[in-house]
Amino acid sequence: MAPEDIFSLAGTAAMAGWALLILGPRRYGLLNAVPLWMIPAGLSLVYALLVLSRFSGMGGGFDSLASVAQLMSDDWALLAGWVHYLAFDLFIGAVMAARMDRVGVGRVVQAPILVSIFMLGPFGFLIAGLTELGLRARMIPTQTLALKETSHVAA
């Protein structure tokens, strides 16, 4: 199979995962497992096969920017890097969606945040984390007050 064919298949799988994550219902465990585990695991397997079958004797490396540029000049290495990004971004998106669900971030607010994780990776992750942190910080005074109101000490 040519690198372009694998690129197309990996992209289609990732897009299906993102569509399910952003648009699908999250109340079903199996549907949540698709973007969280199934598709990232499949992409990770493709990545592992690419690395194990193609990286032996390949020029370049990770010790300098010039070495990375040399490594990524090979279509197979570039494809492996792309599949790596697809797998990790989808996994991180699914984890952050679940975390935002737990603190009550609505799906309409989550959608652009998840798109930013898909398109901008770490920047989207930062936005998601700050959104979750902001809501958790807002909830702390309410939770503390609720604990004080419900605690009963026997005298």
Phi and psi in degrees as a GROMACS rama.xvg file:
@    title "Ramachandran Plot"
@    xaxis  label "Phi"
@    yaxis  label "Psi"
@TYPE xy
-77.1513  153.419  ALA-2
-54.8845  -37.8504  PRO-3
-63.8848  -35.9858  GLU-4
-67.1669  -43.8659  ASP-5
-65.4758  -39.7556  ILE-6
-57.1583  -46.7786  PHE-7
-64.6927  -44.9001  SER-8
-64.5846  -43.5087  LEU-9
-63.6662  -41.7556  ALA-10
-64.2633  -40.6199  GLY-11
-64.1515  -43.7166  THR-12
-62.2659  -44.69  ALA-13
-63.5583  -42.1749  ALA-14
-63.1615  -38.3014  MET-15
-62.4532  -42.107  ALA-16
-62.927  -44.6131  GLY-17
-65.8241  -40.3002  TRP-18
-61.8687  -44.2177  ALA-19
-64.6893  -40.7177  LEU-20
-64.9283  -43.1794  LEU-21
-81.5928  -39.8715  ILE-22
-104.568  -21.4274  LEU-23
-80.3024  160.214  GLY-24
-70.9177  145.721  PRO-25
-106.383  7.36589  ARG-26
-83.3677  -5.68288  ARG-27
-108.373  120.049  TYR-28
-56.8596  -41.0027  GLY-29
-65.4124  -41.1146  LEU-30
-65.2728  -35.6464  LEU-31
-66.4586  -33.3344  ASN-32
-69.0708  -24.3921  ALA-33
-63.0812  -57.2845  VAL-34
-76.259  -21.5829  PRO-35
-81.8668  -43.7904  LEU-36
-121.648  -48.1508  TRP-37
-66.0646  -55.1228  MET-38
-68.0824  -46.1788  ILE-39
-59.328  -35.5467  PRO-40
-66.9466  -41.8317  ALA-41
-63.0351  -43.951  GLY-42
-65.0239  -36.9725  LEU-43
-64.9674  -36.7359  SER-44
-64.4433  -43.8585  LEU-45
-60.0417  -45.0229  VAL-46
-57.7476  -48.3882  TYR-47
-60.6155  -42.5007  ALA-48
-64.0803  -40.1695  LEU-49
-63.3231  -46.6164  LEU-50
-64.6019  -46.6909  VAL-51
-69.7104  -29.6484  LEU-52
-95.6313  -19.7612  SER-53
-120.202  -17.9842  ARG-54
-84.9147  -14.161  PHE-55
-64.3336  122.981  SER-56
76.018  5.74097  GLY-57
-76.0917  140.892  MET-58
-71.2849  163.576  GLY-59
92.7907  -173.546  GLY-60
176.817  -157.776  GLY-61
-122.907  13.3252  PHE-62
-86.9405  -13.2966  ASP-63
-157.071  163.593  SER-64
-62.5927  -38.146  LEU-65
-63.8627  -37.9534  ALA-66
-67.6696  -39.7378  SER-67
-65.0461  -41.7026  VAL-68
-61.6712  -40.3091  ALA-69
-64.9259  -44.1014  GLN-70
-60.6242  -46.4744  LEU-71
-75.1472  -4.70553  MET-72
-74.2407  -13.8693  SER-73
-87.6927  130.559  ASP-74
-58.9259  -37.0265  ASP-75
-68.896  -39.7439  TRP-76
-68.2794  -41.0083  ALA-77
-62.1382  -42.1392  LEU-78
-61.9201  -44.2624  LEU-79
-59.9408  -42.9399  ALA-80
-61.5245  -41.2424  GLY-81
-65.9153  -44.1255  TRP-82
-63.7559  -37.3627  VAL-83
-56.7658  -49.8353  HIS-84
-60.6274  -45.3017  TYR-85
-59.6104  -45.588  LEU-86
-64.6213  -49.7268  ALA-87
-69.1917  -41.7435  PHE-88
-63.3381  -40.9854  ASP-89
-65.9713  -43.842  LEU-90
-60.3888  -47.8945  PHE-91
-63.5923  -39.5157  ILE-92
-60.0649  -43.6497  GLY-93
-67.1586  -39.9269  ALA-94
-64.6034  -45.426  VAL-95
-68.808  -33.879  MET-96
-62.3917  -43.5647  ALA-97
-64.2427  -40.5473  ALA-98
-65.5355  -41.9304  ARG-99
-67.6372  -34.6578  MET-100
-58.1882  -44.8181  ASP-101
-63.4156  -30.2784  ARG-102
-97.6045  4.21359  VAL-103
89.3312  21.5817  GLY-104
-74.0074  123.266  VAL-105
-66.4075  156.984  GLY-106
-64.4  -32.3371  ARG-107
-66.0751  -38.5953  VAL-108
-72.6971  -38.8828  VAL-109
-64.0438  -36.344  GLN-110
-53.5068  -53.3208  ALA-111
-67.61  -28.7998  PRO-112
-66.8098  -43.7843  ILE-113
-66.3638  -38.0795  LEU-114
-62.0641  -38.3048  VAL-115
-67.918  -32.6163  SER-116
-65.7986  -43.315  ILE-117
-62.1141  -45.6935  PHE-118
-85.2264  -33.3692  MET-119
-124.32  8.58598  LEU-120
48.758  -106.622  GLY-121
-59.715  -33.9867  PRO-122
-65.9369  -43.3055  PHE-123
-63.3148  -40.3679  GLY-124
-58.9396  -42.9217  PHE-125
-62.1039  -44.4084  LEU-126
-61.16  -45.6433  ILE-127
-61.949  -44.2523  ALA-128
-64.4111  -42.1568  GLY-129
-67.8918  -35.4649  LEU-130
-63.7183  -47.201  THR-131
-61.8927  -46.0993  GLU-132
-60.25  -42.6383  LEU-133
-60.5449  -42.0046  GLY-134
-70.8236  -38.3014  LEU-135
-63.4338  -41.7895  ARG-136
-64.3413  -37.3163  ALA-137
-67.8505  -30.2075  ARG-138
-80.241  -21.0089  MET-139
-58.9628  -50.3337  ILE-140
-60.1987  -37.8797  PRO-141
-65.253  -43.2497  THR-142
-65.8195  -39.6156  GLN-143
-64.1071  -43.8552  THR-144
-62.8609  -42.3774  LEU-145
-63.8308  -37.5641  ALA-146
-66.0942  -40.9995  LEU-147
-65.2753  -37.8703  LYS-148
-71.1668  -29.4756  GLU-149
-96.4102  -7.29969  THR-150
-84.0107  130.428  SER-151
-123.997  124.571  HIS-152
-107.073  125.803  VAL-153
-75.9185  132.007  ALA-154
